[in-house]
């Protein structure tokens, strides 16, 4: 009897242990599924829509006299509405792409209308220089705000303009560079929002500034944003110069919001008209009776 009892309890213990393992497995699977859902949710929330275009300023445009064509802004707003959600391109991918492109890039002759001040056009200054051997700096950077349709003090379109300089082996020496731009919401983590094309700077020239015009289409809450600019030399992986809101006040606390939050709501005014008939239904009946009596009286008089 004792032996049978022990076997019976052993079998029960095995069943309980199996059920316990199954429950733990089910809980673990459910936790993993919830974790995956949370990760996907975070990815969806991280997707933002940005429409940007960059250009190098011409010789006639001074850095402190930048004018933005309203048609360009409207075009960006329209393009932003048609963008597909996309995650920001990582730096490493961007660096590899531009490094491959740099192998096919040769030094370009400087346009005559972009060389002023200390820039010169001799052959020595156009010679190829090994990337990473020169010093760079972003001399100045500033921003302008455009398009606040709901007039709440927060803008959906803005420009960032910066002037990068290179200190090489000769005066006015050219360098092929590109920049990565980032936004930080209220002191939070930096979020990449634009990569410029490759452009050329010339020594300490003042008219080779670069402008980026951006419209935030979706995913940016109404808040204050800081701007960070990282400068890269083509063919060199490390950052050669950087500037942010810590160095430039004009890049600090920009009041921004995406265009889906910059909506003007027009309230429709409803005018109610009330028609009041004096006398009510009783007066109407009495009027009909009075007219009938008058007609009968006239008939009696004529007869």
C-alpha positions in Angstrom: 0.0 0.0 0.0 2.8 2.4 0.8 4.5 1.7 -2.5 1.3 2.4 -4.4 0.8 5.6 -2.5 4.3 6.8 -3.2 3.9 6.1 -6.9 0.6 7.9 -7.0 2.0 11.0 -5.4 5.1 10.9 -7.7 2.8 10.8 -10.7 0.8 13.7 -9.4 4.0 15.7 -8.8 5.2 15.0 -12.3 1.9 16.2 -13.7 2.0 19.4 -11.6 5.6 20.1 -12.6 4.7 19.6 -16.3 1.7 22.0 -15.9 4.0 24.5 -14.1 6.5 24.4 -16.9 3.8 24.8 -19.5 2.5 27.9 -17.6 5.9 29.4 -17.4 6.5 28.8 -21.1 3.1 30.4 -21.9 3.9 33.4 -19.7 7.4 33.8 -21.3 5.9 33.6 -24.8 3.3 36.2 -23.9 5.9 38.4 -22.4 8.1 38.1 -25.5 5.1 38.9 -27.7 4.3 42.0 -25.6 7.9 43.0 -25.9 7.8 42.7 -29.6 4.6 44.7 -29.8 6.1 47.4 -27.6 9.2 47.5 -29.8 7.1 47.9 -32.9 5.1 50.6 -31.2 8.2 52.5 -30.4 9.4 52.2 -34.0 6.1 53.5 -35.3 6.2 56.4 -32.8 9.7 57.2 -33.8 8.8 57.6 -37.5 8.6 61.2 -38.5 8.1 63.1 -41.8 10.4 65.8 -42.8 10.7 67.7 -46.1 14.1 69.4 -46.6 16.2 70.8 -49.4 19.7 72.3 -49.2 21.6 74.7 -51.4 24.8 76.7 -51.3 24.3 80.4 -51.3 25.4 82.4 -54.3 27.8 85.3 -54.2 25.0 87.9 -54.2 23.5 86.4 -51.1 25.2 87.5 -47.9 24.8 85.2 -44.9 22.9 87.9 -42.9 20.6 88.7 -45.9 19.1 85.4 -46.8 15.7 85.6 -48.3 13.5 82.6 -48.7 11.2 82.4 -51.7 7.6 81.7 -50.5 7.1 79.4 -53.5 9.9 77.2 -52.3 8.3 77.0 -48.9 4.9 76.1 -50.4 6.6 73.5 -52.6 8.1 71.9 -49.5 4.8 71.9 -47.7 3.2 70.1 -50.6 6.0 67.6 -50.8 5.9 67.0 -47.1 2.3 65.9 -47.3 3.2 63.2 -49.8 6.1 61.7 -47.9 6.1 58.1 -46.8 7.1 57.5 -43.1 10.8 56.6 -42.9 13.3 56.2 -40.2 16.4 58.4 -40.2 19.4 57.1 -42.1 22.2 56.0 -39.7 25.5 57.8 -39.8 27.5 54.7 -40.6 25.4 54.0 -43.7 25.6 57.6 -44.8 29.4 57.6 -44.3 29.9 54.4 -46.3 27.8 55.8 -49.2 29.7 59.1 -49.3 33.1 57.3 -48.9 32.4 55.2 -51.9 31.3 58.4 -53.8 34.4 60.2 -52.7 36.6 57.7 -54.6 35.0 59.0 -57.8 35.2 62.6 -56.8 38.0 64.9 -57.9 38.7 68.4 -56.7 36.6 70.9 -58.6 37.6 74.2 -60.0 36.2 77.0 -57.9 33.4 79.1 -59.6 34.6 82.6 -60.2 31.6 84.2 -58.7 32.0 82.4 -55.3 35.6 83.3 -54.5 36.1 86.5 -52.6 38.2 87.9 -49.7 41.1 85.6 -49.2 40.1 83.0 -51.9 42.4 82.7 -54.9 42.2 80.7 -58.1 45.8 79.5 -58.6 46.6 75.9 -59.6 48.2 75.0 -56.3 45.0 75.7 -54.3 43.1 73.3 -56.5 45.4 70.3 -55.9 44.0 67.2 -54.2 44.7 67.0 -50.4 44.5 63.8 -48.4 41.3 63.9 -46.3 41.8 64.3 -42.6 45.0 66.4 -42.7 43.3 69.8 -42.5 41.4 71.7 -39.8 37.8 72.7 -40.2 35.4 74.9 -38.3 31.9 76.1 -38.6 32.4 79.9 -38.3 28.7 80.8 -37.7 25.2 79.3 -37.9 21.8 80.8 -37.5 18.1 80.0 -38.2 15.0 81.7 -39.5 11.4 80.7 -38.8 8.5 80.7 -41.3 4.9 79.6 -41.6 2.8 79.8 -38.4 -0.7 79.5 -39.8 -2.5 79.1 -36.5 -0.5 82.0 -35.0 0.3 80.1 -31.8 4.0 81.1 -31.8 5.2 77.7 -33.1 6.4 77.3 -36.7 6.4 74.4 -39.2 9.0 75.7 -41.6 12.5 77.0 -40.8 16.0 77.5 -42.3 19.4 76.7 -40.9 22.3 78.5 -42.6 26.0 77.8 -41.7 29.4 78.9 -42.9 32.1 76.3 -42.7 35.8 77.1 -43.2 38.9 75.0 -43.9 42.4 75.8 -42.9 44.7 74.1 -45.4 48.1 74.5 -46.9 47.3 77.5 -49.1 44.9 80.4 -49.0 41.5 79.7 -50.4 42.1 76.0 -50.5 38.9 74.1 -51.5 37.5 71.1 -49.6 34.5 68.8 -50.4 32.3 68.4 -47.3 28.8 67.5 -46.3 26.8 68.0 -43.1 24.3 66.0 -41.0 21.6 68.0 -39.2 19.9 67.0 -36.0 17.0 68.2 -33.8 16.6 67.8 -30.0 13.2 68.3 -28.5 13.4 70.2 -25.2 16.9 68.9 -24.3 16.1 65.3 -25.4 18.2 62.9 -27.6 19.4 64.2 -31.0 17.3 63.0 -33.9 18.7 63.1 -37.4 16.5 65.0 -39.9 18.6 65.9 -42.9 21.8 65.0 -44.8 23.2 67.6 -47.2 24.6 66.9 -50.6 28.4 67.3 -51.1 29.4 70.9 -51.5 32.7 72.8 -51.7 34.0 75.4 -49.3 37.0 77.6 -50.0 39.3 78.5 -47.1 37.8 81.3 -45.0 35.5 82.6 -47.8 32.4 84.3 -46.5 30.1 83.6 -49.4 30.2 79.8 -49.4 27.5 79.4 -46.7 25.0 76.5 -47.0 21.3 76.8 -46.3 18.8 74.1 -45.4 15.1 74.8 -45.7 12.9 72.4 -43.8 9.2 71.8 -43.3 8.2 69.5 -40.5 5.3 67.5 -41.9 4.3 65.0 -39.2 5.6 63.6 -35.9 6.9 66.7 -34.2 5.1 67.8 -31.1 4.6 71.5 -30.3 7.7 72.3 -28.3 11.2 73.9 -28.4 13.9 72.3 -30.4 17.7 72.7 -30.5 19.8 72.2 -33.7 23.1 70.3 -34.1 25.3 70.4 -37.2 28.0 67.9 -37.8 30.4 68.6 -40.6 32.3 65.8 -42.5 35.1 65.9 -45.1 34.4 63.6 -48.0 36.6 60.5 -47.7 37.1 60.9 -43.9 34.9 59.1 -41.5 35.2 61.3 -38.4 33.4 64.5 -37.7 35.7 67.4 -38.6 33.6 70.3 -37.1 30.4 70.6 -35.2 28.2 73.4 -33.8 25.0 73.3 -31.8 22.8 75.3 -29.6 25.5 75.4 -27.0 27.7 77.6 -29.3 25.1 79.4 -31.3 22.1 81.1 -29.6 20.2 81.1 -32.9 20.1 77.3 -32.9 18.7 77.2 -29.4 15.0 76.6 -28.4 13.4 77.0 -31.8 9.6 77.0 -31.4 8.5 74.3 -33.9 5.7 72.0 -34.6 4.8 69.8 -37.6 2.3 71.0 -40.1 -0.4 68.6 -39.0 -0.5 70.5 -35.7 -0.3 73.9 -37.4 -4.0 73.9 -38.5 -6.3 76.8 -38.6 -9.8 75.9 -37.4 -12.6 78.1 -38.9 -15.6 78.3 -36.6 -18.9 78.4 -38.5 -21.3 81.0 -37.2 -24.8 79.6 -37.0 -27.5 82.3 -37.2 -30.9 81.2 -35.8 -34.0 83.1 -37.0 -37.2 82.8 -35.1 -40.5 83.6 -36.8 -43.2 84.7 -34.4 -46.8 84.9 -35.6 -48.8 87.1 -33.2 -52.3 86.1 -32.2 -51.7 82.4 -32.5 -54.2 79.9 -34.0 -57.2 81.3 -32.1 -56.8 84.8 -33.6 -56.5 83.2 -37.0 -59.9 81.4 -36.6 -61.5 84.6 -35.3 -60.2 86.5 -38.3 -61.7 84.0 -40.7 -65.1 84.1 -38.8 -65.1 88.0 -39.0 -64.5 87.9 -42.7 -67.3 85.4 -43.2 -69.8 87.5 -41.2 -68.8 90.6 -43.2 -69.6 88.8 -46.5 -72.9 87.6 -45.1 -73.9 91.1 -44.0 -73.1 92.6 -47.4 -75.2 89.9 -49.1 -78.2 90.7 -46.8 -77.9 94.4 -47.5 -77.9 93.9 -51.2 -80.9 91.7 -51.0 
